[in-house]
Amino acid sequence: MPKPAKRRAFLVSELSKRDVVRVYAVLAVTADEALEAVALQAAPDAEVEIVGGLSRDLVKRLRLEPGEVRQV
């Protein structure tokens, strides 16, 4: 039986047209999945990019669920 893929916590920034920057934490397997999760919630003209990550301890403290997008 194969092991499930390991998830990582990505920090993704969203830059909107009004020069407002929001940063989201996303628990995903790949960076592309994290970018897609934020892009689905972002404005159509917003730019999204990976800006960092979170430690496992911080993910546990935040109680971040897989696929959840949470503004930090």
Helices and strands as residue ranges (DSSP letters): E 8-15, E 21-28, H 31-41, E 47-53, H 56-62, E 69-71
